[in-house]
Amino acid sequence: MSAAEQSVTSTAAPSASSPDLGAVPVLPQTLAGFRIGVTSDRRSDELISAFERRGAEVMHAPALRIAPLTESVTLQQDTNEVIAAQPDFAIITTAYGMRRWAEAAETYGVWNELYEALEQAAILVRGPKARGAVRACGMDDDGAAEDERTDTVLDMLLERDISGKTVAFQLHGLLDHEQIRRLEDAGARVVTVMPYTWAKPEEDNELLRMIDAVIERQLDIVTFTAAPAVDAFLGVAQQYGRHEELLEALKTDVISAAVGGVTAGPLTDAGVEAVIPNRWRLGAMIKKVCDHLEQHHTMRLETQHGPAELRGAELSMPEVSEESIRLAPGPLAVLRALMEAKGAVLSREELLAEVRCCDSEHALEMWVSRLRRAIPADVVQTVVKRGYRITV
């Protein structure tokens, strides 16, 4: 078996460090009532399954699709250039890219030559996953960035004298001129290789529906697993005139979750604070989403009609209704504000300030009316000339 085939084989089976998201048939419904948007393409089935098996309602719209470039003439030419250059250093940024590169070299019939060229180079990797892919190909690395950032890998390399040296740089889907310039300014010759790229979906319809769902507060949280996907998500909103409304929703009512700090970068730049796991892995993000929604977005209140629990868009009041009550975004926003007040009276002006997506007193009165119709009890009380309250 060749090194490239070993690489494919090693990634087919789950490792001890990666969660087997499909191993347990029944999970506690920790996400019941919550609505989650998934923007990823690769491994989206795992992510969707993990959320749905925990009770969430999932909306899927890939912001970008990963397109392997195995058949690309450019990739073949770049691979041959790396072999001919016999690089002194190699930067491997992603496990997926390393695996696709090895598979492509095998297809071209030059894997042995590429292996020998990389084997004699000092290899620096962006993180543990890239290190694993390098080792699965039968090689070893000379260091990894602790924060899993490409900039940090370059910092590590630039600590050495690379003037007159050749660096093979495996890119992760996009050509980064700034990073390449840093190496060239230090006197290095840079040979780039892009084993895959990001491709925009042929139509924006699905993504627009998700953007509208965020704006209309029909989602509780949106997840991102790659920075280019965040850029595409925000870019499509900009293209169709929804950018400001989208950012307002993401800054106020709809949570953003990112698999890591690099992915969250474009959100941070836009002023959106994302939920990020300490360990930048898909399984860790799933757990972070579950914990965050449970701790910060599950509301419980003891009322005159028994205990009430609000999870996402679903209200559970066992003494009022045997089934959970699903609420539309408007009435839901009103109920959340009233539950946060814990029985205190909120005036119309205070409610309008709390319920940011409501633009008039008339709309507020309509939402209160719909909320009362949805809950079969006198849970929401009008206090004459003062406002509204939850009966506790």
N, C-alpha and C positions, 0 to 999 in steps of 0.2 A: 504494500500500500504506500502511495506517495505521501509526501508531507502535506500537500494540498488536500488529498483525500482524508488524511488524518484530521485535518482542520475541520472539514465538513462533518466527519463522524463525531468529533468531540463536541460540536455545538448542537448536534441533533438530540443528545440526551441531556436532561436537566442536571446541572451540577449541584453539589451539596450546598453551595452558597446562594443559589437562585431559587426562589419559591416555586413550588409546583402548584400553579394556580388551579389546576384541574383535578387534583388528587382527592379532595374531600367533596362528596356529593351534596352534602347539606351544610350550610353555614348559618350562624345566627344572623337574623335580618337586621343588622346594624345600620343599613342604609335605607330601610323601608321608609317610603314617603319622600325621599330625596330624588331630585332630577339632576342628572349629570351629563355634561357635554364632553364628548371625546373627539379630539381633533387629530389624533395620530393615525398613521397609515400602517407602518410596520408594527407588528405585535398588537394591533388594535383588538383582534379577536380575544386575546388573553385579557386585556384590560376590560373590555365590555363584559366578558363572562364573569370576571371577578366582581365587578360592580353589581351585575344583575343577580348573581347568586347570593349577594348580600341584601337583596331586596330593592335596589335602586331602579329607577326608570332611566334608560340611557338613550341619548341622542348622539348619533355618529355622523360626522362630516369631516373627512380628511382635509386639512388645510393644504397639505402638500403630499405628493406621493413619491416614494423612493424608487428611482429607476436605475437598476444595475446597468453598468456599461460594458458587460462582458463582450458584446458584439461590436463595441465601438472600435473603429480603426485608430482613433486618437489614443485610446487606452493601450492598444497594442504598440503603437509607436512610442508612447511614453514609457512603457515597460521595457521595451528594447533599449531606450535611451538610458534608463537606470542601469541596466545590465552593462551597457557599453561604458558608462561613466564610472563604474566601480566606486560607489560613494563611500566617503569616510564616515558619514553619519546618516542615520535614517530616523525620521520622525513618523511614528504610527499613531494616528489620532483616534481611530475607532476600531473596535473589534469587527464590526460588520464590514468596514472597508478593507481590513486585512484579509478577511475570509474571501470576500469577493475578488480581491486582487490575486490571491493565490489560485482561486478557481479559474480566473481569466488566464493567468499564466499557464495553468495546466492545459486549458483549451488551446492556447497558442503553441503549445509544445515547448515552452521555454521555462517551465517551473524550476528545473534543476539549475539552470543558469541564474535565474532570479534568486533562488535560495542561496547560492554561493556568493552572489553579490551582496546580499543583505547580511549573510552570516559573518562576513569579514568587516562589516560596518559596526560602529557603535550605535545601538538602537535605543532611542528614548521614546517612551510611550506616555499617552495622556492619562492613563488610569489603569485600574486592575483589569477591566474587561479587555482593553487593548493588549495588556500584558498577557492575558490568558490566550488570546488569539495568536500572538507571536509565539508563545511557547507551544501551542497546539501545532504550529507549523514546524516545530523542531528547532527553534532558535531561542535565544535568551536576550533579555534587554539589559541596558546599562543604567536604568533609572526611570522613575515614573513621577509625574506631578501629583503631589499629595491632594491638591484641590481639584484635580481632573480638568484643568483648563489648558487650552493650547498655548496661551500666552505664557503660562508658567513653564511649560516644556521648552519653549523658546528661550525663556530666561535661563533655564538650566544649561541649554546648549551654548548660549552666549557668554556664559561664565568661562568657556574654553576659548582657545585661540582657533577660530575657524577661517581665518584669512587664507585664501588660496585653496580651501577645502571644498569638497562637493557634498551637498546635503540632499538626500532624497526625501521628499515631503509628501506623505499621503494625506490628501485633502479630504474633508468630510462633506462633500456635496456641493461646496461653493468655492470659488477661487477667492482667496483672501489676499489681496494685493498688499495690505499693510503689513501682515505677518511676513510675507515673502520679502518685502522691502527691508525689514529689520535684519534679516539674514544677509541680504545682498549688501546692505550698508556696512556690515561687519566683514565684508570681503569674501563671502562664500558664493559659490556657484550653486544655484538651487534648481533641482530637477523635480517637477511636481507630477503627481499621479492622482487621478480622480477615478476610483473604481465605481462610484455611483454618483448620481446627482439627484437634486430635488426637482420634481416636475409638478407644475400647477395642474389641478384637475381640469378636464376639458370644459366643464361648465361650472359656474359659481353658484348654481341654484341651491345645492345642499348647504354650502357654507353660508350663503345669505340667510337661509332659514335658521341656521344656528345663531347667526349674528342677531337676527330679529328676535329669536327666543331669549337671548341675553337681554336685549334692550327692553323687551316686554316682561322681564322677570319671570319667564317660564322655566328657567334653569336656576338651580341653586349654586352650581359650581361647574367650571369648565377646566378640563385638564389639558396640559401641553407636555410633550415629551421631546421637543426639539426647538431650538431658537428660530430656525428658518420658518417653522410652522407658525410661530407667534407673529413673525414679521408678515407672513402671508395673510393671517387672520386679520390683523390690523390694517394691512394694505387693501384687502378687499372691502373692508368697511369704509376706508377712505375713498376708494374708487367709486363707491355707490352712495356717498354722502351720508354715511351712518357713523362716521368715526367718533364725533363728539358724543353722540348718544351712547355708543358702545362703551367708551371710556368712562362716562358718568355711571353706567350700570356696574362696570367692573370695579370702580372705586368705591361704590356704595353698597349695593345689594347682592351682587353675584360674585362669588369667590373665584379666584384663579388659583389653580394648583399646577406647579411645575415639578418635573422630575429632578431638577437640580438648579444650581445657581446660574449656570451658563444658559440653560433654557429660559430662565426667568429674566435674563438680561434685558430683552426688548420690552418686557412688561414694566420693569423697574424704570427704564428710560422714559416710558410713557406715564409714569406716576402711579402705576398700579402695583400694590403690594401683593405678592404671591405667597401661597403656602408651599413650603419646600421641606422635604424630609431631610434629616441629618445625613442619611446615607443615600447617595444619588442613584437609586435603583427603582425599577418599576414596582416591585413588591413593597418597598418602603414607602413609595408615594401612595399606594393603595391604602396602606395602614394609616398613613398621615391623614388622608382624606376621611377615612372612617373616624379616627380619633377627633379630628377637628370639627366635623359635623356633629358628633355626639356631644362634645364639650361646649361648643360655642353656638350651635344652631339648632339644638334641641331644647325646647322650652317646656317647662312643667309648672303647673299652677293648680292649687286646690281651690275649687269654686263651690258655690252653693249647690251646684249640680254634680258634685263629685270631682275627682281628679281629671285634669285636662293635660294632654301632652301634644305638642305641636312639633312634628318632624317634617321639615321641608314643606310640602304642600298639603300634608295630611294631618288632620286633627283627630285625636283619639279621645273619646269621652265615653267609657263603657256604660256609665249610668244613664246616658242620653241616647246613645246609638250603639247597636251591636257591631256595626262596621265602621271603619275609619271614614271620615268625611273629607272628601277631596275638594279643595278650595281653588277658585280662580285667582290669578295674581293680585287683582285689586282687593277683594275681600280678605285675602290672605295677608296682605300688607297691613290692613286695618287691624286684623286680629292680632298680628305680631306686636304692633304698637300698643294695643290695649293690654296684652298679656305682660309686656315689659313694664307697664305702669302698675301691675299687680293690684288692681282694684281702684287705683286713684282715678279721678275724673280727668279726662283730656278734653279740652275745648276743641272746637272745629279748627281754630287757628293752630293749635298745638299738633293736632292730627295731620293737618296739611303739611306742617313742617317736618313731621316724622315720616309721612308717607310721600316720599319725594316724587314718585311717578304720578301723583294725582295733581291735576292742574286747576281744580275749581271746587267750591263748596258743593255745587250740584253733583259733581262726579263722586265726591266723598259721601254724600247722602245716599246715592245709588249703591255704592259699595257696601255701606252699612246695611242697607235694606237687603241686598243679596246675601250678606253674611248672616243675617237673621233668618232668611229663608233656608239657608244651607244647614244651620244648626237647629234641630227640632226642640228648642227649649229657650227660655228667656235668659240666655247667657249674657247677651250684650244689652245693657240697660241705658236708656236715655235719661239723663239728669236735666230736667227742664231748665232752660236758659244757661246751662253750664257746659254740657257736652255729653260724652259717652264714657261708660266704664264697664269692666267685667264684674259680674256679681260674684264676689268672694265671701 
